[in-house]
Amino acid sequence: MINVRRLTVISLCVASACAGNGAQQRDSVQALPAQWDLQTCIDYALRQNITILKNRLNAESAEVDVKTAKAALFPSLTASVSQRIVNRPNSETNTIIDGDNITSSQSKTSYNGSYGIDANWTLYNGSKRLNTLKQQRMNNRIAELSVAESENNIEESITQIYVQILYAAEAVKVNEATLAVSRAECERARALLAAGSIAKSDLAQLEAQVSTDNYQLVTAQATLQDYKLQLKQLLELDGEKEMTLYIPTPGDENVLSPLPSKTDVYRSALTLRPEIEAGRLNVKASELDIDIARSGYIPTVSLSAGIGSTNTNGNDFTFGEQIKQNWNNSLGVTVSVPIFNNRQTKSAVQKAKIQKQSSELDLLDSQKALYKTIEGLWLDANSAQQRYVAATEKLRSTQTSYDLIQEQFNLGMKNTVELLTEKNNLLNAQQETLQAKYMAILNTQLLKFYQGEKITL
């Protein structure tokens, strides 16, 4: 009966645990958004991206280093207990020396112990501890900026992939429409062939065009799926999980929005971008490295204090009496003056100066790279806007020309080659318009992002 009860309890516990795990799994599934727009993707990635999570752990580690540097300003306290057995087989008298205590015993084997509490406090070491604390605080801030930089990078990457998805999705629609037109033309050609208006070779060309357009559609669909897979990887999602993406259709106001000045964007980025602030802090941290290294030339003053007692065998006093009689208190001041340390301090100072110069060059390189990026984005956005305007006009005229050629083909006034040529011209014009459109949208949004504004699509 007892075993049955135990099995029943265990079964209930296992069942409740499984139910709990199932509920957790359902909650995790329900936690995924039903529809993913750009901001949802960015917010999810900021919580789940592995690189960001690692950088946050590094920031936590840097915060621990700050606490360690703070603790170095305070005294250290240690307690010790020591027990020893000493045997002198060839000695008539056993003399035990423990600190300031000297005990003699007739026993060749002695047992002794010492007990103490010691405190040490560095009073002055050339501001090394204070500079180390300042440096660790800077390192902590740099680690936090590294998190912000990785967040910016993932936001830019997701925006680029998301815009590519929008472009690929619209390209699929264009190819679907093109295939539908090709099939309609092919059916019309069959009717014309039955009526004797066109040759059989013309129908064969149109059927081949249907196959080509179908291949282009399959390629466009595969490209769209590849971009979606890349987005899942950025979001740390399983490739088999389905994502319902929100696919907006940006208008001309999104494409042709006024571009901010390159100079204004660069000035704002110098103030806002975390990698630039981290570069400045690295220079300041290098200056503190020089001060820390120079503290090796300065004497160190430390204070020590302790209390303790000892005991040993071979005398007429009990353990308690020995502890009382041997009780001692100590207080001391130590001044350590560096005289010669094999050039270690001088070398440390020189290396710290070299590191400062390297940090200054890194900052300058980051500023130049930032300006190059902003200038590239501005030029690409400006060029894409101009190309979009031109491509839109070309698409309008090409569409009109194609409509006329198609009508004339149906009347038997144009041949198949002329129809297919004009159709390919129309398809190229559509692709050029799409490329310019989404290139302008992407670079315009990234310019605003570097200026400190939010990315919106």
N, C-alpha and C positions, 0 to 999 in steps of 0.2 A: 504494500500500500504506500509506503514511504517512497519507494523508487518511482511508482506511478505518479505520485504528486510532484516529485522532482522533475520527471520528464515533462509533465504538463506545464510546470512553471517555465522550464527551459524553452519549450516549444512556443509558449506565449511570448517570451522575451525575443526569441528569434523572429517570430512573426511581426512583432511590433517594430523591431529593428529594420526588417525588410520593408515594412510599410513606410517607416521613416525615410529610408534610402530612396524608396520609390517616389515619395512625396518631394524629397530634395531634387531628384532627377526631373520630376515634372515641373518644379519651381524653376530649375535652371533652364529647361526648355521654354517655359513661359516667359522667362526673363528676356529672351531674344525678341527684338522688335518684330512686329508683324510686317512692317514695311520700312525699308532702309532708305532714308534720304541722306544727303551729304553730311548734315550736322549730326545725324544719328550715328553714321559710320565713324566720324571723328570722335564723338564722345565715347563710343564703345572702345575704339582703339586706344584712347588715352587711359582707359582702365585695364585693358587686357594685353597691350603690346609688350613683348618680352624685353625689348631693349629699354623701354621706359621703366618697367618694373625693376630691372637690374640697376639702372641709374638711381632710382629711388632708394634701393638698398645701399648704394654707395653713399648717398646723402645721409642716410641714417648712421652709417659707419663713421662718416665725418663728424656727425654730431656727437658720437661717443668720444671721438678724439678731442673735441672741445671740452667735454666733461673731464677727461683725463688731464688735460692741460690746466684746468681750473684746480683740480685736486692737488697738483704739484705745488701750489702756493701754500698748502697747509702742512703741518708736521705729520710725520709718519710714526706709527706706534707699533711695536712688536713685543710679543711675549715669548719667552723661551724656557724650556725645562730640559736639563741635561743630567744623565746618570752615567757614571763610569765605573769600571772595575780595573784596578791597577795591581799587578803582581810583580814583586821584586824578589826573586828567589835567592839571590846572593847578598841581600842587604839585611843587616841586623835590625836596622830601624827604617821604617817607611815614612818618608817625609812627603807631604802633599802640599803643593802650592797651587792655590786657586785664586787668582786675582791678588788681592791684598791679604789673603788669609793663608797662614802657614800652620799646618797641623802635623804633629809627629805621632807615630804609632809603632808599637812593637810587632804588629801583625805584618807579615810579608804580603798579604793580599788586603787591599783596602777597597772600600766602596764609598763613593762620594757623589754628591749631586749639587747642582746649582740651579737657581730659579731666579728669573728676573723679568723686568719690564723696561724696555728702552724706547726713548723717543728721540727723533732726529728732525731738525728743521733747518733748512737752508735759508739764512737770513738775507744774503745778498750774493748774486753771481753775475753781476753786470747786466741786470734786467733781462737775462736770458729767458727766465720763465715767463715774464710778462710779454716779451716779444713772441715767444712760442705760442702763448695763448692767443695773441692777436692774429698770428699766422694761421692757427687752427680754425679760428672764426672765419677768416678769409677763405680757407680751404672748404669749410662747410658751405659758405655762400657759393663758391665755385661749383661745388657738387650740386647744389640746388639749381644753379644756372644750367648745368649739364642736363638736368631733368627737363628744364624749360626748352633747351635747345633740341633735345630728342623729341619733345612734344611738337615743336614747330616743324621738325623734319617729317614726322609721321603725318602731320596735318597737310603739309605740302604734297607728300607722296600720295595720300588718299585723294586729295583734290585732283592731282594729275590723272590718276587712274579713273576717278569718277567721271571727269570730263572726257577721257578716252572712251568710257562706256557710253556716254551720251552720244558721242560722235559715231561709235560703232553701231548703236541702236538705230540712229537715223540713217546710217548707211545701209543697214538691213532693209529698212522701209523703202529706200530708193531702189535697191536691187529687187525687192519684191514687186514694186510698181513696174520696173523695167521688164521683169520676167512676164508679168501679166500682159503688158503691151505686146511683147514679142509673141506670146501665145495667141493673142487676138489677131495680130498681123498674119501669123501662120494659118489660122483658120480662114482669114479673109483670102489669103493666097490660094488655099485649097478651092475655095469657091470660084476664084478667078481662073484657076487652072481648069476646073470643070467647065467653065464658060468659054475656055479657049483664049483668054485674054493674056495669059503669061505662060512662059515655058516651064517645063518640069524642073529645069536647073534653078530657076528663080525660087521655086518652092523648097528645093533642097538647101539653098543658102539660108532661107528663113528658118528652116528646121534646125540647121546648124547653129544659127544665132540663138535659138531657144535653149539649146544645150549649153552654149557659152554663158548665157545669162543665168541659167540654173547653177552652173559651176561658180559663177561670181557670187550668187546668193549664198551658196553653201560655205564659200570662203569667208564671206562677211559674217555669217552666223558663227563660224568657228572663231573668228577674231573676237567677236563679242563675248563668247564663252571664256576665251583665254583671259580677257581683261577682268571678267567677273572672278575667275580663279585667282588672279593676282590680288584683287581686292580682298578676297577671303583670307589669303595668306597674310596680308597686312593687318587684318582684323584678328588673326590667330584663330580662325574658324576652320572646322573640318571641311575639307573640300566636297564632301558628300552632302553637307547641309544645304538646304534650299534657301535662297535669298530672294525676296521680292523687293526689287529696287524701284524706287520712285524715279521715273524718267520724265523730267520737265522738258518743255520745248522753249528754250530761250528765244526772246524776240530781238528785234534790232536795237532796242534800248539797252539790252545787255551786251550786245556786240559793239556798238558804237558809242558807249559811254565815254565821257571826256577823260583823258589820261592825266594823272597828276604829273607835276614836274619831276624830272629825274633828281634835281637838286633837293627838292622838298622831301622826296621819298628817302634819299640817302641820309639827309640830316635826321629825319625821324628814326630811321633804322639804326643810326649810330647811337641813339639814345635808348632804343627799345630792344634791339636784338641782344639775346643773352650771351652769344659768343663774343660780342664786342665787350660787354661788361666783364665777362670772365677773363678776357685778355688783359683788361686794365687791372683787375684784381691780381692776376698772375704777376704783373710788373711790381705791384705793391708788395706782394708776398716775397718776391725776389729781393726787394730792398730790406725786408725784415730778415731774410736769410743772411744778408751781409752783416746786419747788427748782431744776429745770433752768433755768427762765426767770430766776430770781433770780441765777443764776450770771453773768448778763450784767452785773451791777453790780460783780463782783469781778475784780481784775487777773488776767491770765494770764501764767504764767512758763513759758518754753520754752527748751530747750537745743538748740544746733545745732553740728555738727562736720562737717569735710570734709577731704578730701585731693585734690590735683589738680596739673596741670601744663599748660604751654602750649608751642607752637612756632610759628615764623613763618619766612618766607624772607627773603632780603636781608641776611643776616649771615654771619659766618665760622664759625658753629658748626653741627655736624651735628644731625640730628634727635635722636639719642640724647643728645648733650651738652646740647641745649636742654631736653629733658625732665628731665634730671638737675638742671641749674642752676635751672630754673623750678619745680621741685617745691616745693609749699607745703602746710602743715598749718594748719587753722583750728579754733578753738573759740570759741563765743559763747553768751551768755545774753541772752534778750530778755524784757523785762517790758512787757506791754501793759496800759495803764491806761485803762479806758473813762471818758470825760468827758462827751461828748454824742453820742448816736446817733439823734437825731430821734425820741425817745420810743419807740423800738422795744422796748427792754427792759421799760419800764413797761407798755406795751400787752401784751406777751407775758405778763407776770405777771398782769395783770387778766383776760386771756382764759383763762389756766390756772385761775384761781380760779372763773370762770364755768363752765368745763368740769367742775370738781370738783362744783359744785352740781348740774349737769345729770346727772352720773354718780350722785350720791346720789338724785336724783329717779327715775332709771331703776331703781335698785335697789329703791326703795320701790314703784314701779309693778310690778316683777316679783314682789315679795313679795305684793302685793295680788292680782295676777292668779293667782298660785299658790294663794292661799287660796280665791279664787273658784272656781277649777277643782276643788279638792278638795271644797269644800262642795257644788258642783253634782254631783260624782260620788257623794258620800255621800247626798244627797237623792234622786237618781235611783235609786241602788241600794236604798235603804230603801223608796222608793215602789214600785219594781218588785217587791220581795219581798212586800210587802203585797198588791199587785195579783195576784201569782202565786198566793198562797194563796186569795184570793177567786175568781180565775178558775178555779182547780182545782175548787173547790166548785161553781161555776156549771157547769163542764163536766160534772161528774159528774151533777148534777141534770138538765141539758139532755139528756145522753145517755140517761138513764132515761126522760125524757119522750118523746124521739124514738122509742125502742124501743117504747114503749106505743102511740104514734100509728101507727107503722108496722104493728104487729100488728093494730090496729083497722082500718087501711086495707085490709089484706089480707082482713079479715073483712067489709069493706063498711060498717063503722061510721063511718069518717071519709072526708072527700072529699079531692080532690087538693090543694086550696088549703091545707087544714090540714096535710097531710103536707109540702108544700114549705115552708111557713112554719116548721114545727118543724125541718126540715132546715137551712134557712138560719140559724136560731138556733144550731143545733149547730155549723155551720161558723164562725160568728162567735165562738162560745165557744172553739173550737179555736185560731183565729187570735189571740184575746186572750191565751190561755194561752201560746202560743209567743212573742208579743211581750214579755210580762212576764218570761218565763223567760230569754230571751237578753239582755234589757236588764239584768236583775239580774246575770247572769253577767258581762257585759262591764264594768259599773261596779264590781262587786266586785273583779274582777281588776285593773282600773286603780287602784283604791284601794290594793290591796296593792303594786302596782308603784311607786306614789308613795311608799310606805312603805319601799321598798328590797327587797321580796320579788320572787321570780321569777314571771312569768306562767305558769300551768299550766292546761291544759284537758284 
